[in-house]
Each structure stands twice: as structure tokens, then as C-alpha cells.
Amino acid sequence: MYNYKNNYTSMDFQNEIGKLLKEAREKAGLTQAEVAKKAGINVNYYARVERGEPEARAVILNKLAKALNIKIKLPLEG
């Protein structure tokens, strides 16, 4: 399970999530296209998420986690 520190800025979080997704994808031996297809999203969008560019919504991160067979624990702010 991947956990995140609560003191991340939005940009830090985006970059960290991208790195972790890429690491999980490479460990699984999958291409970006394969992960995107399994998650039902556009491959170009997935590539951008890996680079930390867009702010991926929780629903997208959930689809990607399922495609990569990983669990992601997101920080919640109240």
C-alpha cells in the first residue's frame, strides 16, 4: 500500500503519485498503454499523470490502482 505524507503540496503530491504509479507499472511489466486500457482512460492522459502534470481525481486514481493491482491511501483534509 502506498501512503502519503500530509505535508505535501499539491504539486508534490502530483509528482509523487506519478512516480509511484510508474514504479508499480514497471514492476508489473506493463506499458502505459496497457495500464490505460485496463483503467479505461486515454493513454496520453495516463502518461501525463505519471509525469505529475494533471491533478488526477480520486476516481481516476482508484481505476489506476485497480489496473495495477495496488492500493493507494490518500490523505484526507478536514
C-alpha positions in Angstrom: 0.0 0.0 0.0 1.3 3.4 -0.9 0.8 6.1 1.8 1.3 9.9 1.5 2.6 12.5 4.0 0.1 15.1 5.0 2.5 18.0 4.4 2.7 17.6 0.7 1.8 20.5 -1.5 -0.5 19.8 -4.4 2.5 19.7 -6.9 4.5 17.4 -4.6 1.6 15.1 -4.3 1.1 15.0 -8.1 4.7 14.3 -8.7 4.9 11.6 -6.0 1.8 9.8 -7.2 3.2 9.8 -10.7 6.4 8.3 -9.6 4.6 5.6 -7.6 2.3 4.8 -10.5 5.3 4.5 -12.8 7.2 2.3 -10.3 4.1 0.0 -9.9 3.6 -0.2 -13.7 7.2 -1.1 -14.4 7.2 -3.6 -11.6 4.1 -5.2 -13.2 5.9 -5.3 -16.5 3.1 -3.2 -18.2 3.3 -0.4 -20.7 1.5 2.9 -20.3 -1.0 1.8 -23.0 -1.8 -1.4 -21.2 -2.4 0.3 -17.9 -4.6 3.0 -19.5 -6.6 0.4 -21.3 -7.2 -1.7 -18.1 -8.2 1.5 -16.3 -10.4 2.7 -19.2 -8.6 6.0 -19.6 -6.8 7.7 -22.5 -3.1 6.7 -22.7 -2.0 10.3 -23.2 -3.8 11.3 -20.0 -2.2 8.4 -18.2 1.3 9.4 -19.4 0.6 12.9 -18.1 -0.5 11.5 -14.7 2.8 9.6 -14.5 4.7 12.9 -15.2 2.8 14.6 -12.4 1.1 17.1 -14.8 -2.7 17.0 -14.2 -4.4 16.7 -10.8 -5.8 13.2 -11.1 -9.2 12.9 -9.4 -9.7 10.2 -6.8 -11.9 8.2 -9.1 -9.1 8.0 -11.7 -6.5 7.1 -9.1 -8.8 4.3 -8.0 -9.1 3.0 -11.5 -5.3 3.1 -11.9 -4.8 1.4 -8.6 -7.1 -1.5 -9.7 -5.4 -1.7 -13.1 -2.0 -2.0 -11.3 -3.4 -4.2 -8.6 -2.2 -1.8 -5.8 -3.8 0.1 -3.0 -3.5 3.8 -2.6 -4.2 5.5 0.7 -5.0 9.2 0.1 -4.6 11.9 2.7 -7.9 13.5 3.7 -8.1 17.0 4.9 -10.9 18.2 7.1 
